[in-house]
């Protein structure tokens, strides 16, 4: 397993523990940002993502009713 897949697995578990239903989680190799597909996102989940170290960049809707959430890791 390569380093980026390990990184995605760690974030996947952290996001899952918050209670967000994850349809998919991918990392953009060019920017290093995460693309999270889910069906529901509210202010509580956004605050929880902030607490674990992920910064919300953008939320867009897809034609099949999913949300594409663009996240970036905070620099500590």
Secondary structure as UniProt FT lines:
FT   HELIX           3..18
FT   STRAND          24..27
FT   TURN            29..31
FT   STRAND          34..38
FT   HELIX           43..52
FT   STRAND          54..61
FT   TURN            63..64
FT   STRAND          67..73
//
